[in-house]
């Protein structure tokens, strides 16, 4: 692998001149610039970021952990993050945890070993001692989507209590009285908030919130499909189902189809994630649209602030969701 010394020798200039040309840090005559760039091409030279990071103690990289890039919601969040970081001169390294604590712990170890300048993450359910240690040490870290329970740290999330209330009120307004909820793990803020919003909306309408109508999935279509089959076997099955994410919404629809239940005529389904795909779905699915791109962009901006000012006060940003009706 060619070094900066090889480039300087080939171009007959100093290593300082090569560095200035490649980093655009000072003026170099067009003639010398052309010689340096020609030598770079001929030697297929690439800047050694590892050597640079040893000098600057910065890698200009940020690590991010998400549950599953297959979900349209997380893909949009990542796009918001990447756009902001790219503008600031940072690169993003992404990892999928699939909501597993062991995968989260493994990636945190990898990211630390690679000396990432900062970290963004959708926290997995469960207690992670390594993560708690990072927060206690005040490492540059921002929680995205899911507020950390029992930890004081920067976070950017949506108001899931209000978002769920919007959905349940909409279903009540359409005449539904038996409304079920498929959430994720309740020990995460997002799903605890959705359960709270479900109960509040039903209580305000004078409707019961039976325990058998609220079930906990794992954010996959398969889990929601099984849960929906259980709902359909109840003596008084629900006439509407609100699913916590896009994938679980598709699982609920699959179960209805397997049982020959029409949607929305017999059982209406709503989702807490939105996607352009739903504009061509049959049946048309109304959703609570999460501010996914803004969530990612604001999380990246907050992380950049933290890296610049490590001693600043922690900040919790809560974004407003929007009811998107496709009836």
N, C-alpha and C positions, 0 to 999 in steps of 0.2 A: 504494500500500500504506500503510495507516494506521500511524502511529508512536505511541509512548508519549505524545508531546506532544499528539497529537490526542485520545487517550483522556482525558488529564488535563484538557484544555480542555472536552471534552464533559461530563465528570463534575464539573467545577468543583472539582478537587482538585489537589494537587501531583503531579509525576511520581514522587516518593518514595512517596506513598500508593498509586499505581497499582502500583509495583514490589512493595511489601509485600503487597498484596492478591493479586497473581498468583503470588508466590513463597511465600506463607504464612510469611513470615519474622518477623512481629510482629503484635500485636493491632491490629485496626482495627474501629471500631464497625460494627454491622450496617447502619446507614443508609449510611455511606460505602462499605462493601463492596458493597451493592446498587447504588449509583450507578455505581461503577467497573465492575461486571460487566455492567450494562445498557449502558454506553458501549462495552464490549468487543464485546458482541453486535451492537450497531447498526453499529459500524464494521468488524466482522469482523476484529478485531485479532488478530494472532499474534505471540508473542514472537520477536524477532529473535535467534536463537541465534548467528548469526555475530557480531553486535555484542557479545553477552555473552561469547563465547569470546575476543574480542580483549582484553577486560578481565580475564578470569579465567585466560587462557592454557590453558583446558581446553574441549574440545568435548563432553564426556560421551558420546563415541561410541567404539566398538571395531570394528575391521575383522577379518573372518575369511575365510580362503581354504580352500575344500574342493575336492576333485576333481570331484564331481558330485552335486548335490542329488537326482538321480533314484534314487540308492542309498538303501535304507532305513537302512543303517548311519549314513551322514552326516546324514540327516535327524534321527535320534535324538540324535546328538552336538550338532547345532545347537540342538535343543530344550533340552538340558541347559545349554548356554552361555547361551542367551537367558533362561532362567528365573533364573539367578544374576545376570546383568547387569541385568535388569529390576528385581530386588529392590534392587540397589545404585544404581539411578537412571541406568543407562547404556543406550544404544541400540546395536543391532548392525547393521552393514552387511556384507552377504555377497557373496562373489564365487566363481564356479566357474572353476577352472583347467584342468579336464579333463586333469590331470597334465602340462600343457605348461609348459615353462620360460618361454616368451615371454609367456604369459598371466599367470604368477606375477609376472614382472618388471613387466609393465604395471600390474597391480593394486597392487603395492607402491609404484609411482610415484604412482598416483592416491591411495592411502591417505595417503601422506606429504604430498601437496599439500593434502589436506583436513584435515591436522593431527589425525589420529586419536590418541586418548589411549593406545591399546594395540593389539596385533595378536596374533591366534591363527591358526595355519596348519598344514595338512597339506602338508608340503614336497613340491615336485615333483622328479622325478629330474633330476640334472644340477647343475652348478656355477653358482650365481647370485651374482655379485660384489656386487650390490646388497643381497642378503640377508646376505651375510657382513659387509658394512659396517654394517648395522643391528645385528647381533649384537655386533660389535666396539665399536660406540658405546654398547652396553648400553641400547638402546631397550627399552621395555616390550614383551616378545615371549615367547610361549609356543608351543612346538612341540606339536602334538596328533597322537596316533596314531603318528606316525613320528618316532623319535628322530633328531636331527641327527647325521650322521657327521662327525667332525672339528671340531665346534663345541661350545663349552661354553655351555649355555643351559638355561633352564627347559623341561621337557617332561613330558607325561603320555601314557603309552602302555600297551598291554596286553602281557603276557608271551606273545609269539607262538611262542617256542620250546616252551614248555609246552603252549600251546593245540594246536599241531600234533602234539605227542607224544600228547596225549589222543586226538586223532582217529585217528592211525595205530594206536595200541594197540587202540582199539576195533575197527577194521577187521581187525587181526590176530586179535583175539579171536573174530571171526566166521568165521575160516578163510581170509581173504585172504592171499595170499603175493606177489602182484604188484600193488603199489599205486603209482599215479602221482600226481604233484603238478603242479598248474597254479598258478604263482606270478605275481606282478607283477615289476617291474624289480628285479633283484638288487642294484642299488646303493642301494636304500632299506633301512633297518633292518628294516622289517616283513617283507619278502620274503626277505632274507638269513636272518632268524631262522626263517622257516618252512622254508626249505631245510635249515637246521641241525637243526631239530626232526624233520623227515622222516627225515634220515639217522640221527640218534641213535636214534629209535624202531625203525627197521629193523635197525640194527646190534645193538641190545640183544636183538632177537628172533632174531638169527642169520640175517637175511635180507639179500640184496644191495640196493644202491641204484643201479641202472643209470642212466647219464646220460640215456638215451633215455626214461626214465620221468619226468623232471623237465623241464618246459618253461616258458618265460617268456612270459606274455601281457601285455596292457596294461589289464587290469581290465575289459574290455568283454566282452559276451556273444559278439560276433563273433570275437574273438581266441581265446576258449576253444573255440568251435565248431570252428575250424580245427585247433587243437591236438588236440582229441579225435579228429577224423578221422584225424590222423596216428597217434595211439595205436592206433586200431582197425586200422590197416594193418600194425602190427608183427607179426612171426612169432609172438611170444607176447604177445598184447595184455594189458593190465592188467585185473584183475577188479574193481578199485576205483579211484576218482579222488577226490582231495581238492583242491577249488578254493579259491583264496585269498579270494574274495569272492562275494557273492550273485549279481552279474551274470554272472560267469564260471561259476558253478554252473549257471545257466539255459542258458548256451551249451553246456556239456557235455551237458546233458540233450537239447538240441535235436539235437546231432550223433548221439547214440545213437538218437533217434527216426528221424532221416533214414536211418540205416543199418539200421534194423529190429532194433536190439539192445535187449533188455529190461533195464529197471532197476527193482529191484535184482537181479533173477534172474541176469542175465549180467554186468552191470557196475554196481556200486553207486557212488553219488555222495554225497559229503559236502561241506559248505561251511564256511568260516571266518566267515561272517556268519549271523546268525539274523534271522528275521522272522515276524510273526504270520501272514503269507501261507502259510508252510510248514505250518501246522497243517491246511490244507485242500488241500495239494499231493498229487497222486498221480504218482509214488510219494512216500511219506513220507520226508523228508530229515532225517537227523540232522546236527547242526551243532556247531561250537564257538561258543558265544554270547559275543560281545564285550561288555564292559561299556560300551556306547556312551553311554547317558545320563550315567552316572557320569563317564565320560571327559570329556565336554563340561563338566559341572558343575565338576569338579575343575580343569580347565584354566582356566575362567573365574575360579574362586577364587584360583588361583595367579597369574593375571594381575593381579587386584585387589591382591594382596599386593605384587607387583612394582611396581605404580604407586604404591602407598602408601610402600613402602620400597625405592627404587631400588638401594640399596647392599647389600641382603641377599644371602646366598649363593644360588647357583643350586640348584635342586631338581629331581630327577628322580623322578617318581611312576610306579610300574609296577603296573598293576591285573591281577587274576587273571581269566582267561577261564573259562568253564564248559561242560562237555560236555552237550549237550542231545540225548538219544536219542529218536528217533521211529520206531524199528524196528517 
